[in-house]
Amino acid sequence: MVLISFVTQAQTKDTIIPTSSNDKDAPAAFSQFSLGAGVGSGSSTPKITLNSYRFSALIGKGYWDFYLFNSVPTLATIDADSERYVRNDLVKQLGGILNLSVSKVGYFAYGGDPSVREIKGAQVDFRVGGKAIDVANRRKGNSFLIPIVQSTLDFRYLIPLVNNKDRTKKGETTVNLKEKMVGNLSFRFLGSIMQVLNQEVYGQYYTNRRGVPASPTIFTGTVEMFFYITDQIYINAGYSFTNQPLIKPIPFFSVSYGRKS
């Protein structure tokens, strides 16, 4: 699947770089908008997405990140499009017409400088929450939502990129990465466990020839590479898979262009 899209703000799809809510300055809410259709995927229906709003949630004695993700439902003209949407939203951490989660992030191997931990080194993001997956070719009077609870463990390793002329020079010990960084290369592995709460709609898409529906407990994995240059050009490639043979794996590649608002 190839996606070429233009966005009004830095598009992250399912690759939001997490930040800690334990910082003194709580993160402000943000939103993103994108409109894109699969090129070469056989899909005839574009999908409109309104990406995350992020807040700080005070749980116990500390702050957790709280995410609200929502997408605008579209109407598919063929069943194949609807099955692709269901499959994509199943395996995506931020999939669904509505997605709520709380998150705790740990930072490692960033060189001891807390100011660069969000752009350099390893990050482990634990999330727990739920989502409702929308069926694009829904019919009036029929159920069209698949409710799911999920928990994910997201591991990333980020490598900041700087110009050759801005590298550490003789006599210098460090480079101000936040000022000199022109891009970032990151690698990611995401593992999830999901539990489908209502199999009525889910079983319509994932039932074998003997009439046995797929298990409501789903394990998914995603391996991914994300590359951006100068906050404008974004390249994303990866592969998502599940333990359910009826849910096909999803290779993906996208090139996006955007500017921060």
ABEGO torsion letter per residue (X at the ends): XBBBBBBABBBAEAABBBBBAABABBBBBBBBBBBBBBBGAGBABBBBBBBBBBBBBBBEABBBBBBBBBBBBBBBABAAAAAAAAAAAAABAABEABBBBBBBBBBBGAGGBAAAAAABEBBBBBBBEBBBBBBAABBBGBBABBBBBBBBBBBBBBBBBBBAAABBBBGBABBBAAAABABBBBBBBBBBBBBBABAAAAAAABBBAAGBBBBABBBBBBBBBBBBBGGABBBBBBBBBBABAABBBBBBBBBBBBBBX
